[in-house]
Amino acid sequence: MATAEKGRPLLVCGDFNLAPRPEDGLFGEETSTFTTEAERQALQQLTQVADLIDTTADEAPVFTFERIFNGKPSRFRCDLALLSDHLTATTTVTVDASVRSGPKGFTDHSALLIDLPLTLQAAEPDDVLFALSELTGDGPAAAPTRREYQPHKTAMSRQAPSPASRAVTEHLTGPLGVKTVLDHGCGRGADVAHYRSAGLKAEGFDPHDDFGWPRPEQTGFDLVTSMFVLNVLPDPWQRIRALKDAASFARPGGHVVVVTRSPEEITKAAADGGWSVHHDGFWSSQAKGTFQRGITPGEITALARQAGLQPAEGAPVLPLPGVCHAVLTKPTA
């Protein structure tokens, strides 16, 4: 089920009925034999295959289940929250034991309180016999108000190429043997013009129709650039899909360069501009529907793995102070 999500951000939580590590399950003062090594290996395989993090695996276990069996305390950390690795930096998971040990305790397990920086859309599954509203007699709930995001309004009107595109032609295209380039999310196309002036066969694409860069029919580019796109998308799944789409234009063995605004830059801009917090970033202008978030190189790489990309070993590091970037490659098989 996890792999079938094909890179979609995942949160898998609940009572797993096993202790992930030996120290997470104790009977008396000894390691419990309730969980087998095969079960632990299966959980480890799940987390590795789906790039999930066991978010409550503290060095000293915080037990989520405690009872007395045969005169001995049985203690387990078995209520788990497995989270996509690229979401852990902005997601808070805490254990609330009061629901089992407090004066109003009602269960023998602890609660997990998860602050996930996403806006979920309420929906009933379409494969049920009766909708919940039909069973309860309540009318259909009003559709939640959806915020209108307009990331194209963050595009700059450049009279000259961006420093990032100049760094690509000065430090990257030569060593990587690049002849063809696609600027994915090119805005008004100033960087496309720069790549062409550098002797490269370059194309641009931007999903905002008014910019005049429709989706190209050509694929198999040596290099695809994504400049300041991920940081204006308010949802991690949008970021992954944007990277997947960018990767679809690269040839096997080709490269994808991703440049984003840095967390330090965005934090300062938010403080100076009085931006309000939204999801894992900020509304840079709620009236315009524009969002900004600083994204580190490590997070770019984590998102890229979900899009089928890998870090490019030995690729030049671009001299881009104040912003973040990653040079990635598309596997050949």
Helices and strands as residue ranges (DSSP letters): G 3-5, E 11-15, G 22-24, E 25-27, E 30-31, H 37-49, E 52-54, E 65-69, E 72-76, E 79-84, G 85-90, E 92-96, H 98-101, E 111-115, H 132-136, G 151-154, H 163-171, E 180-184, H 190-197, E 201-205, G 209-211, E 221-227, G 230-232, H 236-248, E 250-261, H 263-273, E 276-278, E 281-285, E 290-292, H 297-306, E 310-311, E 323-329
